[in-house]
Amino acid sequence: MWYNPMMIWLLRSPFHGMLDKGIMLVTVTGRKSGKNYSTPVNYLRDGNTLWVISTRARTWWRNLIDGAPLEVLLSGQDLKAQGEAIVDEQAVAERLVSYFQKAPQFAKYFRVGVDAASGPLLEDCIRVAKDRVMIKIDLL
């Protein structure tokens, strides 16, 4: 994405505070290449767990399929973490329901309806899960 270098620069700069509330930098190591790859991502924090939604078309998360160590730059701090990509569509749909229960304001970006009584609509989360993965990042 054309704006990633700019976002990476901002997150690593003294101006990171403009983005800290919802964007962090994730650095993963390629399983085959051994290279480090950094990408800015939106996240939802739940205690010491950070949840990230990514499209299946992106590739950075594939290094986390069976779980792997990674680093996050969060609020100007480099932190060690353990990441795991959740790719099973049913599991992704279930995590999306939980995600949108905690942050219903983000449901509209994924065209997920939210019912005042029952929360995010399961059928919408199932539809979204076909094109998305969830990444669970546990801070160490």
C-alpha positions as CSV (number, residue, x, y, z in Angstrom):
1,M,0.0,0.0,0.0
2,W,1.4,3.4,-1.0
3,Y,0.8,5.0,2.4
4,N,2.6,2.3,4.5
5,P,6.0,3.9,4.4
6,M,4.5,7.2,5.6
7,M,2.6,5.4,8.4
8,I,5.7,3.4,9.5
9,W,7.7,6.7,9.6
10,L,5.0,8.4,11.7
11,L,4.7,5.4,14.1
12,R,8.5,5.4,14.7
13,S,8.7,9.2,15.0
14,P,8.0,11.6,17.9
15,F,4.6,12.2,16.3
16,H,3.4,8.7,16.9
17,G,0.8,10.0,19.4
18,M,-1.4,11.1,16.5
19,L,-1.9,7.4,15.6
20,D,-1.4,5.5,18.8
21,K,-5.1,5.1,19.8
22,G,-5.8,2.6,17.0
23,I,-2.7,1.9,14.9
24,M,0.4,0.0,15.7
25,L,3.4,-1.4,13.8
26,V,3.7,-5.2,13.6
27,T,7.1,-6.7,12.7
28,V,7.1,-10.4,11.7
29,T,10.0,-12.6,10.5
30,G,9.5,-14.4,7.3
31,R,9.4,-18.2,7.8
32,K,11.3,-18.9,4.6
33,S,13.3,-15.7,4.0
34,G,14.2,-14.8,7.6
35,K,13.6,-11.2,6.7
36,N,11.7,-8.8,9.0
37,Y,8.5,-7.3,7.6
38,S,6.9,-4.3,9.2
39,T,3.3,-3.3,8.6
40,P,1.0,-0.8,10.2
41,V,-2.3,-2.3,11.3
42,N,-5.4,-1.2,13.2
43,Y,-6.0,-3.1,16.4
44,L,-8.4,-3.6,19.3
45,R,-6.9,-4.0,22.7
46,D,-8.4,-6.5,25.2
47,G,-6.1,-6.5,28.2
48,N,-2.8,-7.9,27.1
49,T,-4.2,-9.3,23.9
50,L,-4.4,-7.2,20.7
51,W,-6.8,-8.2,17.9
52,V,-6.1,-7.4,14.3
53,I,-8.4,-8.0,11.2
54,S,-6.6,-8.4,7.9
55,T,-7.7,-9.4,4.4
56,R,-6.8,-12.9,3.2
57,A,-5.1,-11.2,0.2
58,R,-2.4,-9.7,2.3
59,T,0.6,-11.9,3.1
60,W,2.3,-10.6,6.2
61,W,0.0,-12.6,8.6
62,R,0.8,-16.0,6.9
63,N,4.0,-16.1,8.9
64,L,1.8,-16.4,12.0
65,I,-0.4,-19.4,10.9
66,D,1.0,-21.8,13.5
67,G,2.0,-19.1,15.9
68,A,5.3,-17.2,16.0
69,P,7.1,-14.5,18.0
70,L,6.8,-11.0,16.7
71,E,7.3,-7.4,17.8
72,V,4.9,-4.5,18.0
73,L,5.5,-0.8,18.2
74,L,2.7,0.3,20.4
75,S,2.4,3.8,21.8
76,G,6.1,4.4,21.0
77,Q,7.2,1.3,22.8
78,D,8.8,-1.8,21.2
79,L,7.2,-4.9,22.8
80,K,7.8,-8.6,22.3
81,A,4.7,-10.6,21.6
82,Q,3.4,-14.0,20.4
83,G,1.1,-13.9,17.4
84,E,-1.3,-16.4,15.8
85,A,-3.3,-16.1,12.6
86,I,-6.8,-17.5,12.8
87,V,-7.9,-18.5,9.3
88,D,-10.7,-21.0,9.7
89,E,-13.8,-19.1,8.5
90,Q,-16.1,-20.3,11.4
91,A,-13.5,-19.3,14.0
92,V,-12.9,-16.0,12.2
93,A,-16.7,-15.3,12.2
94,E,-16.9,-16.1,15.9
95,R,-14.0,-13.7,16.7
96,L,-15.6,-11.0,14.5
97,V,-18.7,-11.2,16.6
98,S,-16.7,-10.7,19.8
99,Y,-14.6,-8.0,18.2
100,F,-17.7,-6.0,17.1
101,Q,-19.3,-6.5,20.5
102,K,-16.4,-4.7,22.1
103,A,-16.1,-2.1,19.3
104,P,-19.4,-1.8,17.5
105,Q,-18.3,1.5,15.9
106,F,-16.0,-0.5,13.6
107,A,-18.8,-2.8,12.3
108,K,-19.9,-0.2,9.7
109,Y,-16.6,-0.4,7.9
110,F,-17.2,-4.1,7.3
111,R,-20.9,-3.6,6.5
112,V,-21.8,-5.6,9.6
113,G,-25.2,-4.8,11.0
114,V,-25.5,-4.3,14.8
115,D,-28.7,-5.1,16.6
116,A,-29.2,-3.1,19.8
117,A,-30.3,-6.2,21.7
118,S,-28.1,-9.0,20.3
119,G,-25.0,-7.1,19.0
120,P,-23.3,-7.8,15.6
121,L,-25.3,-9.8,13.1
122,L,-23.8,-13.3,12.8
123,E,-24.8,-13.7,9.1
124,D,-22.8,-10.5,8.3
125,C,-19.8,-11.8,10.3
126,I,-19.9,-15.1,8.4
127,R,-19.9,-13.1,5.1
128,V,-17.0,-11.0,6.2
129,A,-15.0,-14.1,7.4
130,K,-14.8,-15.4,3.8
131,D,-12.4,-12.5,3.0
132,R,-10.8,-11.8,6.4
133,V,-8.5,-13.4,8.9
134,M,-8.1,-12.5,12.6
135,I,-4.7,-12.2,14.2
136,K,-4.4,-12.7,17.9
137,I,-1.3,-11.0,19.5
138,D,-0.5,-11.7,23.1
139,L,1.9,-9.2,24.6
140,L,4.7,-10.9,26.6
